[in-house]
């Protein structure tokens, strides 16, 4: 019989425990920078994402009853939502919003100016005239000017808008919310109190609505180990060397596998209390799996779990090649569940399509919503065609069931979409509701209907995560390893107190579970950074301090010092996908996750005279992006970009400029060349041919020059394939005559997503 292509969307809703623990821990850390407001919840993200992302996602789905999806709710998120609903949680941002503005101290006013614009300004600030006015004053005139010139009503409006802007557009038809949006300014303390009451009202609907939709069959709700720990690393930090044999490890090996069933059982018990049934599916934190964790997962009664295609690839020794459109060339490996046999029973495991998940997470926000929806459906149709063709014969339909798993963060990406993703989701769901050959399912539904066909040897399952199939995001860096050593010392101290059971000393165990969460390690060291790194560092150490406090043990002095140095970093590779608006103004928020290289005046005397001060570069699934910041008054005449592809056979030619010195990388041979004359804002694109010649080619590249140069180059201009490596050199010239090459030592290295 013919089958549709089955597609499982799995949305992961997660926040770490922002709750501070214990007065002694607070006293011991009193030397750290003062925090405004209440000392129990350090950050507001559960509350703000709760009013913007968790409820509306499933309410939009409910409008399309033919579609089914899976939502993962992390226990640490559920606990904090419930604290806010019950009035037990007050974070510093909320405490300030509920304070009379006349009572704000100067340090609190500065905190408000620094943090109450946090979020993507294009989608959260700019649509609201008063919020945008305050943002522009802060940015253009500076914080000292605002402190000297703002009136109480300016601070009152900012306190209100920081909360209003995070209320999802789906709720704007609420008369009270609509009235506030129309009011725009002159918000009173009473208004701000009512806004908080509306936030609690929205938060109170989240868990009951998930239960209701699970009972109706449209949702499957899954869970995660209690506080989102990396289970394979709890079992043994040496698991970090499975993917990276040379990885530096912490000084002390962490091996507390007995904590794994504790996290699983607590998650299961919480789920049963709120949903009236046992969970079937498990989203292991960071999609991290290893052979060591499987028996505990099965013993806890879970039936299936999820990981990433990289883990499957490592397990079966197969690299997932993709065509020029990004579609997997061997779809039969990826688009099916697998069986894992453990001593405690059988598990099923599904592996997500990493690229399709990233398109939603990082790239579609920069596209027109209908175009993005069409693109995703087009990829699904291409998968169905490939699977059909690989069946052999002349069959034109799928003769057996297949499952495409798209799984990603269900909260952070929407901040970059128009109206929090509502137009995109509506366009996508309309198309899928009417599509005769695609069926959206929950993972559990699919497993109920179709037996798993293939088995993976459980002892050969790769130990890895969704990030490149390794654990390097959470271990291996000096700061991350230092954090593991601190955790190991605290865990060993707890073990030396057998009288401190979970029943007799819950404070110690709750603090341990919080400290074992993955998020602290994510932010330590190399790889990720935000303007709240120091607060994450502090929270981690407060959780550890609370363990010692609960055991009446002295707090080790090393916990009074930050784990990491929280300073603005210099040169760095790209941190994530970007999709900046190319207008020549260089919005730093657009380029926040880009790679960057300091040039003029920052790298010694060789480039003191360079007109280029800094290079920014990054990618999404559709474009390569470059930004050049110039020294004041030193805009160059021409900029030339030259690319080559290491380990790929192709014609390459010298840079098409005169007076090029015979030194690397100026004397390298390149495959593609984009020339830009800034004064006339003209560009030309060339490809290398035989005999070191250059041939003109059409291009859809764009650039703009105002306060800086911004460039976007579609991947279609560069006939490359996903996972290809690329090297780029930037040449400064005048009327075709070479001036300099940047970077000076070697080309910029990056890859095609």
Secondary structure, 3 states (H helix, E strand, C coil): CCECEEEEEEEEECCCCCECCCHHHHHHCCCCCCCCCCCCECCCHHHHHHHHHHHHHHHHHHCCCCCCEEEEECHHHHHHHHHHHCCCCCEHHHHHHCCCHHHCCHHHHHHHHHHCCCCCHHHHHCCCHHHHHHHHHHHHHCHHHHHHHCCHHHHHHHHHHHHHCCCCHHHCCCHHHHHHHHHCCCCCHHHHHHHHHHHHHHHHHHHHHHHHHHHHCCEEEEECCCCCECHHHHHCHHHHHCCCCCCCCCCCCCCCCHHHHHHHHHHHHHHHHHHCCCCCEECCHHHCECHHHHHHHHHCCCCEEEEEHHHHHHHHCCCCCECCCCCECCHHHHCCCEEEEECCEEEEEEEECHHHHHHHHHHHHHCCHHHHHHHHHHHHHHHHHHHHHCCCCCCCCECCCCEEEEEEECCHHHHHCHHHHHHHHHHHHHHHHHCCCEEECCHHHHHHHCCCCEEECHHHCCCECCCCCCCCCCCCCHHHHHHHHHHHHHHHHHHCCCCCCCCCCHHHHHHHHHHCECHHHHHCCCCCCCCCHHHHHHHHHHHHHHHHHHCCCCCCHHHHCCCCCCCCCCCECCCCCCCCCCCCCCCCCCCCCCEEEECCCCCCHHHCCCCEEEEEEEECCCEEEEEEEECCCCCCCEEEEEEECCCCCCCCEECCCECCCCCCCCCCEECEEEEEECCCCEEEEEEEECCCEEEECCCCCEEEECCCEEEEEEHHHCCCCCCCEEEEEEEEEECCEEEEEECCCCCEEEECC
